[in-house]
C-alpha cells in the first residue's frame, strides 16, 4: 500500500494502483453492485481528457511537457490499456464525481510515470491542477457520456441494418408463397409470406431512422460550461480547441451547445437516444413474438415457418426444440424498456443547474445500446438467416381462410357474403362449394374471385 492525501486527509491506496485517494474512498463507500463503468465510457473519457490536454497546450494554459504526457496517458485510457484501473461502482456519488476523479487520477499517475516520476506523488502532473485544468465533472461527464453513447449507437445501427437486410432477403425468397393473413389473431384475407417478412424489414429500418436521428442529437456538447454553465476557470478558446480535437480524433462533427446552461441542466439528448432504443426494442420484441407464433408447432401450431434448431428445448420432453433466439431477443427488449424507464426517472430528477443522476443515465443507455447490438447480431446470424418456410402449410391456410369471401362483397354485398361465411363455418364446407351450389355467381367467376393467389398478387418492383 501507499499513503496519499486529499482534502479530507490521508488514504491508503494499493501500491500498484494507477488510481488515487478519491477513487479509493469511492471503492470503500460505494460497494453496491459490483458493476463497473462501461468500457465505452472509460474510453470516451480518455479521448476527452486527451483533447482537453491538447487544447490547454495549444492555448498556452498547460506547459508542453506535462500536456504531452497527459495526452499520451489519456490515449492509453482511450485504447483500453487501463480498464482494470477503474473500480468505482456504477452506483456512486452524484453527477459522476467519483468516476471522473478516477479518470483524472489514472491519467495523472500514468503521466507521472511517463515523465519518470512515481505513482501517488503528483509533483509533475496533478489530477486536479493539470489533468482537470479548466474542467469540471459537470461539463465533462455529460460530454464523455455523449461521446460514449454516440460510439455505441454507431455499433448498434449496423446491427439493425444487417437484421433488416436479412429480413429483406427472406422477403424475396418467400414472396411466391401465399398464406392466410391474420388480424386480431383471427383468419384474414390472403397475403404473401414475403410481404409479412418485408414488413419486419421496414419496421427495423424505421426504428433505425429514429436511432440515427437521436445519435445526431448527441453531437452538441456542454464542454466549457465548467461548474454551472458560466465557464468559470476555463476559456472559450480552450473549449473550442478541445471540440476541434474531438472532431479530428473521432470523425464526428461535435459542436458546442449554443446554451451551456441548458446543456448542463437538461439530459434531453440522452433520453431521446434512450427512447429511440426503447422503440427499437418494442419492434424487435413484436417481431420476435411473431416468429414464435409463425413457427409454433411443429404439429399443433401454425408451423408456417421453421426456425433453426439451435439446442434441445426441454429437460423432460425428448426431441423438443424451442424458439430460443426470439425468446432471448424479447428478454433483451424488456431490459431495454426498463433501462429507458430508469433513464427517464433520472432525467426528470435534475435540479437547478445540474442533473446529479447522470451515472444512472450512463448505466441505462450504454447497457441498452450494448445488449441490443449483441442481441440483434446473434438473432440475425443464428435465426433470421436460417428461417425456412413451410409452403404446404401456408397454402393450406390460404385456401382455408373464410376471409377469402371478402372478394365477393363488391358482387354480393356485405350481408349476403357474411351469411355465406357463416354457412361455410357451420357446415365445414368451402366457400367455393357453397357459392357454386347456391349459384351466387358463375362458376368461373367464383373460382377467379376466391383464388388466394389472385387476392394476394406479387407486388410490383419498386
C-alpha positions as CSV (number, residue, x, y, z in Angstrom):
1,X,0.0,0.0,0.0
2,X,1.0,3.7,-0.4
3,X,-0.4,6.6,1.5
4,X,-2.0,9.5,-0.4
5,X,-3.6,12.7,0.9
6,X,-6.6,14.5,-0.4
7,X,-8.7,17.4,1.0
8,X,-10.2,15.1,3.7
9,X,-6.9,13.6,4.9
10,X,-4.8,10.5,4.4
11,X,-5.9,7.5,2.4
12,X,-4.2,4.1,2.0
13,X,-4.1,3.1,-1.7
14,X,-2.9,-0.2,-3.3
15,X,0.8,0.5,-4.2
16,X,0.5,-0.6,-7.8
17,X,-2.8,1.2,-8.5
18,X,-2.9,3.9,-11.1
19,X,-5.9,5.5,-9.3
20,X,-5.5,7.5,-6.1
21,X,-7.2,8.7,-2.9
22,X,-10.6,9.8,-4.2
23,X,-11.0,6.6,-6.1
24,X,-10.1,4.5,-3.1
25,X,-12.7,6.4,-1.0
26,X,-15.3,5.7,-3.6
27,X,-14.4,2.0,-3.7
28,X,-14.8,1.8,0.1
29,X,-18.0,3.8,0.3
30,X,-19.9,2.5,-2.8
31,X,-19.6,-1.3,-2.7
32,X,-23.1,-1.5,-4.2
33,X,-23.4,-3.7,-7.3
34,X,-20.0,-4.9,-8.2
35,X,-20.6,-3.4,-11.7
36,X,-18.0,-1.0,-13.1
37,X,-18.2,1.7,-15.7
38,X,-18.8,0.7,-19.3
39,X,-15.5,0.3,-21.2
40,X,-17.1,2.7,-23.8
41,X,-17.4,5.4,-21.1
42,X,-13.8,4.8,-19.9
43,X,-12.5,5.1,-23.5
44,X,-14.6,8.2,-24.2
45,X,-13.4,10.0,-21.1
46,X,-9.8,9.2,-22.1
47,X,-10.5,10.7,-25.6
48,X,-12.0,13.8,-24.0
49,X,-9.1,14.3,-21.5
50,X,-6.6,13.9,-24.3
51,X,-8.4,16.6,-26.3
52,X,-8.6,18.9,-23.4
53,X,-4.9,18.5,-22.7
54,X,-4.1,19.3,-26.3
55,X,-6.4,22.3,-26.2
56,X,-4.8,23.6,-23.0
57,X,-1.3,23.1,-24.6
58,X,-2.3,24.9,-27.8
59,X,-3.7,27.9,-25.8
60,X,-0.7,28.1,-23.5
61,X,-2.5,27.2,-20.4
62,X,-0.5,24.0,-19.9
63,X,3.2,23.5,-20.5
64,X,4.1,21.3,-23.4
65,X,5.9,18.6,-21.4
66,X,3.2,17.7,-18.9
67,X,0.5,18.3,-21.5
68,X,2.0,15.7,-23.9
69,X,2.4,13.2,-21.1
70,X,-1.3,13.7,-20.2
71,X,-2.2,13.3,-23.9
72,X,-0.2,10.1,-24.1
73,X,-1.7,8.7,-20.9
74,X,-5.2,9.6,-22.0
75,X,-4.7,7.9,-25.3
76,X,-3.8,4.7,-23.4
77,X,-7.0,5.0,-21.5
78,X,-8.9,5.6,-24.7
79,X,-7.3,2.4,-26.1
80,X,-8.5,0.3,-23.1
81,X,-4.9,-0.2,-21.8
82,X,-6.0,0.5,-18.2
83,X,-9.7,-0.6,-17.9
84,X,-8.8,-2.6,-14.8
85,X,-7.9,0.6,-13.0
86,X,-11.5,1.9,-12.9
87,X,-13.0,0.1,-9.9
88,X,-15.7,2.6,-9.0
89,X,-19.2,1.1,-8.8
90,X,-21.7,2.4,-11.3
91,X,-23.9,3.5,-8.3
92,X,-21.7,6.2,-6.8
93,X,-21.6,9.9,-5.9
94,X,-24.0,12.1,-7.8
95,X,-23.0,13.6,-11.2
96,X,-20.2,11.0,-11.6
97,X,-17.6,12.9,-9.5
98,X,-16.1,9.6,-8.2
99,X,-15.7,8.2,-11.7
100,X,-14.4,11.5,-13.0
101,X,-11.7,11.7,-10.4
102,X,-10.9,8.0,-11.1
103,X,-10.1,9.1,-14.6
104,X,-8.1,12.1,-13.5
105,X,-6.1,10.1,-11.1
106,X,-5.3,7.3,-13.5
107,X,-4.2,9.7,-16.2
108,X,-2.1,11.8,-13.7
109,X,-0.3,8.8,-12.3
110,X,0.4,7.3,-15.7
111,X,1.6,10.7,-16.9
112,X,3.9,10.8,-13.8
113,X,5.4,7.5,-14.9
114,X,5.9,8.7,-18.4
115,X,7.8,11.7,-17.1
116,X,10.0,9.5,-14.8
117,X,8.0,10.1,-11.6
118,X,6.3,7.9,-9.1
119,X,2.7,7.0,-8.7
120,X,0.9,8.9,-6.0
121,X,3.4,11.8,-5.8
122,X,1.8,14.2,-8.4
123,X,4.8,16.6,-8.4
124,X,4.8,16.8,-12.2
125,X,1.2,16.1,-13.1
126,X,-1.7,16.6,-10.6
127,X,-5.1,15.1,-11.2
128,X,-7.0,18.4,-10.5
129,X,-4.5,21.1,-11.4
130,X,-3.3,19.6,-14.7
131,X,-5.5,16.7,-16.0
132,X,-8.6,18.6,-15.0
133,X,-7.4,22.1,-15.9
134,X,-10.4,24.3,-17.0
135,X,-12.8,21.4,-16.5
136,X,-15.5,20.2,-14.1
137,X,-17.3,16.9,-13.6
138,X,-20.4,18.9,-14.5
139,X,-19.4,19.6,-18.1
140,X,-17.0,16.7,-18.8
141,X,-19.2,13.8,-17.6
142,X,-22.1,14.7,-19.8
143,X,-19.8,15.3,-22.7
144,X,-17.9,12.0,-22.2
145,X,-21.3,10.2,-21.9
146,X,-22.4,11.7,-25.3
147,X,-19.1,10.6,-26.9
148,X,-19.5,7.1,-25.5
149,X,-23.2,6.7,-26.4
150,X,-22.7,8.1,-29.9
151,X,-20.0,5.5,-30.4
152,X,-22.2,2.7,-29.1
153,X,-25.0,3.8,-31.4
154,X,-22.5,3.7,-34.3
155,X,-22.2,0.0,-33.4
156,X,-25.9,-0.6,-33.0
157,X,-27.0,0.9,-36.3
158,X,-25.1,-1.6,-38.5
159,X,-26.6,-4.4,-36.4
160,X,-30.1,-3.2,-37.1
161,X,-29.3,-2.7,-40.8
162,X,-28.0,-6.2,-41.0
163,X,-31.2,-7.5,-39.4
164,X,-33.3,-5.5,-41.8
165,X,-31.3,-6.8,-44.8
166,X,-31.7,-10.4,-43.7
167,X,-35.5,-10.0,-43.4
168,X,-35.5,-8.4,-46.9
169,X,-33.6,-11.4,-48.3
170,X,-36.2,-13.7,-46.7
171,X,-39.0,-11.5,-48.1
172,X,-37.7,-12.0,-51.6
173,X,-37.3,-15.7,-51.0
174,X,-40.8,-16.1,-49.6
175,X,-42.6,-13.9,-52.0
176,X,-44.0,-16.8,-54.1
177,X,-45.8,-18.2,-51.0
178,X,-49.4,-17.3,-50.4
179,X,-50.7,-17.6,-46.9
180,X,-53.6,-16.5,-44.7
181,X,-53.3,-13.1,-43.2
182,X,-54.3,-12.7,-39.5
183,X,-55.8,-9.8,-37.7
184,X,-56.9,-10.0,-34.1
185,X,-55.2,-13.4,-34.3
186,X,-58.2,-14.4,-36.5
187,X,-58.2,-15.5,-40.1
188,X,-57.9,-12.6,-42.5
189,X,-57.6,-12.2,-46.3
190,X,-54.6,-13.8,-48.1
191,X,-51.2,-12.3,-48.3
192,X,-47.7,-13.4,-49.2
193,X,-45.3,-14.6,-46.6
194,X,-42.7,-12.4,-48.3
195,X,-44.9,-9.4,-47.6
196,X,-45.0,-10.3,-43.9
197,X,-41.2,-10.5,-43.7
198,X,-40.8,-7.3,-45.8
199,X,-42.9,-5.6,-43.1
200,X,-40.4,-6.7,-40.5
201,X,-37.6,-5.2,-42.5
202,X,-39.5,-2.0,-42.9
203,X,-40.2,-1.7,-39.2
204,X,-36.5,-2.2,-38.4
205,X,-35.5,0.4,-41.0
206,X,-37.9,2.9,-39.5
207,X,-36.7,2.3,-35.9
208,X,-33.1,2.7,-37.1
209,X,-34.0,6.1,-38.5
210,X,-35.2,7.2,-35.1
211,X,-31.9,5.9,-33.5
212,X,-29.8,7.7,-36.1
213,X,-31.7,11.0,-35.6
214,X,-31.2,10.7,-31.8
215,X,-27.5,9.9,-32.4
216,X,-27.0,13.2,-34.2
217,X,-28.6,15.0,-31.3
218,X,-25.7,13.8,-29.1
219,X,-23.2,15.8,-31.0
220,X,-23.9,19.0,-29.1
221,X,-21.6,19.2,-26.1
222,X,-21.7,21.4,-23.0
223,X,-17.9,21.4,-22.8
224,X,-16.6,24.7,-21.5
225,X,-19.5,25.3,-19.2
226,X,-17.4,24.3,-16.2
227,X,-19.3,24.1,-12.9
228,X,-22.7,25.7,-13.6
229,X,-22.5,26.7,-17.3
230,X,-20.8,30.0,-16.8
231,X,-17.3,28.8,-17.9
232,X,-15.5,29.8,-14.7
233,X,-11.8,28.8,-14.7
234,X,-11.8,28.0,-18.4
235,X,-11.7,29.9,-21.6
236,X,-14.0,29.8,-24.7
237,X,-10.9,29.3,-26.9
238,X,-9.8,26.2,-25.0
239,X,-13.3,24.7,-25.3
240,X,-13.4,25.4,-29.0
241,X,-10.0,23.8,-29.5
242,X,-10.9,20.8,-27.5
243,X,-14.0,20.2,-29.6
244,X,-11.9,20.6,-32.7
245,X,-9.6,18.0,-31.3
246,X,-12.6,15.7,-30.7
247,X,-13.7,16.1,-34.3
248,X,-10.2,15.1,-35.6
249,X,-9.9,12.2,-33.2
250,X,-13.4,10.6,-33.7
251,X,-14.5,11.7,-37.2
252,X,-17.8,13.1,-35.8
253,X,-18.9,16.7,-36.1
254,X,-19.0,17.6,-32.5
255,X,-20.1,21.2,-31.7
256,X,-20.5,23.3,-28.6
257,X,-24.1,23.6,-27.4
258,X,-25.5,27.1,-28.0
259,X,-26.7,27.4,-24.4
260,X,-24.2,25.9,-21.9
261,X,-26.6,26.4,-19.1
262,X,-29.3,24.3,-20.8
263,X,-26.8,21.7,-21.8
264,X,-25.8,21.3,-18.1
265,X,-29.4,21.3,-16.8
266,X,-31.1,19.1,-19.4
267,X,-30.5,15.4,-20.3
268,X,-32.8,15.6,-23.3
269,X,-30.4,14.3,-26.0
270,X,-29.6,11.3,-23.8
271,X,-33.3,10.5,-23.1
272,X,-34.0,11.0,-26.8
273,X,-31.5,8.3,-27.6
274,X,-32.8,6.1,-24.8
275,X,-36.4,6.5,-26.1
276,X,-35.3,5.6,-29.7
277,X,-33.6,2.4,-28.4
278,X,-36.8,1.6,-26.4
279,X,-38.9,2.0,-29.6
280,X,-36.4,-0.3,-31.4
281,X,-36.7,-2.8,-28.5
282,X,-40.5,-2.7,-28.8
283,X,-40.3,-3.5,-32.5
284,X,-37.8,-6.4,-32.1
285,X,-40.0,-7.8,-29.2
286,X,-43.0,-7.8,-31.5
287,X,-41.2,-9.3,-34.5
288,X,-39.6,-12.0,-32.3
289,X,-43.0,-12.9,-30.9
290,X,-44.5,-13.0,-34.4
291,X,-41.8,-15.5,-35.4
292,X,-42.6,-17.6,-32.4
293,X,-46.2,-17.7,-33.4
294,X,-45.5,-18.5,-37.1
295,X,-43.1,-21.3,-36.0
296,X,-45.4,-22.7,-33.3
297,X,-45.9,-26.4,-33.6
298,X,-44.4,-28.3,-35.3
299,X,-47.7,-30.3,-35.4
300,X,-50.1,-28.5,-33.1
301,X,-49.3,-24.9,-34.0
302,X,-49.2,-22.6,-37.1
303,X,-45.9,-24.0,-38.4
304,X,-45.8,-21.8,-41.4
305,X,-42.1,-21.3,-40.9
306,X,-39.4,-23.3,-39.2
307,X,-36.7,-21.6,-37.1
308,X,-33.2,-23.1,-36.9
309,X,-32.8,-25.8,-34.3
310,X,-30.1,-24.5,-32.0
311,X,-30.3,-26.6,-28.8
312,X,-32.5,-29.1,-27.1
313,X,-35.6,-27.4,-25.6
314,X,-36.6,-29.5,-22.7
315,X,-35.1,-31.4,-19.8
316,X,-38.1,-33.8,-19.8
317,X,-39.6,-33.8,-23.3
318,X,-37.2,-35.6,-25.7
319,X,-36.8,-34.0,-29.2
320,X,-38.5,-30.7,-28.2
321,X,-36.9,-27.6,-29.8
322,X,-37.7,-24.1,-28.7
323,X,-37.5,-20.7,-30.4
324,X,-34.6,-19.7,-28.3
325,X,-33.3,-16.7,-30.3
326,X,-36.7,-14.8,-30.3
327,X,-37.0,-15.6,-26.6
328,X,-33.6,-14.1,-25.9
329,X,-34.4,-11.1,-28.1
330,X,-37.6,-10.5,-26.1
331,X,-35.7,-10.6,-22.8
332,X,-33.2,-8.1,-24.0
333,X,-36.0,-5.9,-25.2
334,X,-37.6,-6.0,-21.8
335,X,-34.3,-4.9,-20.2
336,X,-34.0,-2.0,-22.7
337,X,-37.6,-0.8,-21.9
338,X,-36.7,-1.0,-18.2
339,X,-33.5,0.9,-18.8
340,X,-35.4,3.6,-20.6
341,X,-37.8,4.0,-17.6
342,X,-34.7,4.3,-15.3
343,X,-33.2,6.9,-17.6
344,X,-36.4,8.9,-17.8
345,X,-36.7,9.0,-14.0
346,X,-33.1,10.1,-13.7
347,X,-33.6,12.8,-16.3
348,X,-36.6,14.4,-14.6
349,X,-34.7,14.3,-11.3
350,X,-32.3,17.0,-12.4
351,X,-32.5,20.1,-10.2
352,X,-31.5,23.7,-10.9
353,X,-28.0,23.8,-12.6
354,X,-27.2,20.1,-12.7
355,X,-28.6,16.7,-13.1
356,X,-26.7,14.6,-10.5
357,X,-28.3,11.4,-11.7
358,X,-26.2,11.1,-14.8
359,X,-24.4,7.9,-13.7
360,X,-27.8,6.2,-13.7
361,X,-28.5,7.5,-17.2
362,X,-25.0,6.3,-18.3
363,X,-25.6,2.8,-16.9
364,X,-29.0,2.6,-18.6
365,X,-28.3,4.0,-22.0
366,X,-24.9,2.4,-22.6
367,X,-26.2,-1.0,-21.5
368,X,-29.2,-0.7,-23.8
369,X,-27.0,0.1,-26.8
370,X,-24.6,-2.7,-26.0
371,X,-27.1,-5.5,-25.4
372,X,-29.2,-4.5,-28.4
373,X,-26.2,-4.7,-30.6
374,X,-25.1,-8.1,-29.4
375,X,-28.7,-9.5,-29.4
376,X,-29.6,-8.3,-32.9
377,X,-26.3,-9.6,-34.2
378,X,-26.9,-13.0,-32.7
379,X,-30.6,-13.1,-33.7
380,X,-29.7,-12.2,-37.3
381,X,-26.9,-14.7,-37.6
382,X,-28.4,-17.6,-35.7
383,X,-32.1,-17.2,-36.5
384,X,-33.2,-15.0,-39.4
385,X,-30.6,-16.3,-41.9
386,X,-31.8,-19.9,-41.3
387,X,-35.6,-19.5,-41.3
388,X,-37.3,-21.9,-43.7
389,X,-40.9,-21.7,-45.0
390,X,-43.5,-24.5,-45.0
391,X,-45.1,-24.0,-48.4
392,X,-47.7,-26.7,-47.9
393,X,-48.9,-25.3,-44.6
394,X,-49.0,-21.8,-46.0
395,X,-51.1,-22.9,-49.0
396,X,-53.5,-24.9,-46.8
397,X,-54.2,-21.9,-44.6
398,X,-54.6,-19.6,-47.5
399,X,-57.2,-21.9,-49.1
400,X,-59.0,-22.4,-45.8
401,X,-59.4,-18.8,-44.6
402,X,-63.0,-17.8,-44.7
403,X,-61.9,-14.2,-45.3
404,X,-61.5,-15.2,-48.9
405,X,-65.2,-14.2,-49.1
406,X,-64.1,-10.5,-48.8
407,X,-63.6,-10.6,-52.6
408,X,-67.3,-11.4,-53.1
409,X,-68.6,-8.3,-51.3
410,X,-68.5,-6.0,-54.3
411,X,-70.7,-8.5,-56.2
412,X,-72.9,-9.8,-53.5
413,X,-72.9,-7.2,-50.8
414,X,-71.7,-7.4,-47.2
415,X,-74.8,-9.0,-45.6
416,X,-75.2,-11.7,-48.2
417,X,-71.5,-12.5,-48.2
418,X,-71.5,-12.7,-44.3
419,X,-74.3,-15.2,-44.5
420,X,-72.2,-17.4,-46.9
421,X,-69.3,-17.2,-44.4
422,X,-71.5,-18.3,-41.5
423,X,-72.8,-21.2,-43.5
424,X,-69.4,-22.3,-44.5
425,X,-68.1,-22.1,-41.0
426,X,-71.1,-24.0,-39.6
427,X,-71.0,-26.7,-42.2
428,X,-67.3,-27.1,-42.6
429,X,-67.6,-26.8,-46.3
430,X,-65.6,-24.5,-48.6
431,X,-66.8,-21.1,-49.7
432,X,-66.4,-22.1,-53.3
433,X,-68.6,-25.2,-52.9
434,X,-71.4,-23.4,-51.2
435,X,-71.3,-20.4,-53.5
436,X,-71.5,-22.7,-56.6
437,X,-74.3,-24.8,-55.1
438,X,-76.3,-21.6,-54.5
439,X,-75.4,-20.3,-57.9
440,X,-74.4,-16.9,-56.5
441,X,-72.2,-16.2,-59.5
442,X,-70.9,-18.1,-62.5
443,X,-68.5,-20.9,-61.5
444,X,-65.6,-19.4,-63.4
445,X,-66.0,-16.1,-61.8
446,X,-66.3,-17.7,-58.3
447,X,-63.0,-19.6,-58.9
448,X,-61.3,-16.4,-60.0
449,X,-62.6,-14.3,-57.1
450,X,-61.8,-16.9,-54.5
451,X,-58.4,-17.7,-55.7
452,X,-55.9,-16.9,-52.9
453,X,-53.1,-16.1,-55.3
454,X,-55.2,-13.6,-57.1
455,X,-56.2,-11.9,-53.9
456,X,-52.5,-11.6,-52.9
457,X,-50.7,-10.6,-56.2
458,X,-47.0,-10.5,-56.3
459,X,-46.1,-6.8,-55.6
460,X,-44.5,-4.9,-58.4
461,X,-40.9,-4.0,-58.1
462,X,-40.4,-0.5,-56.7
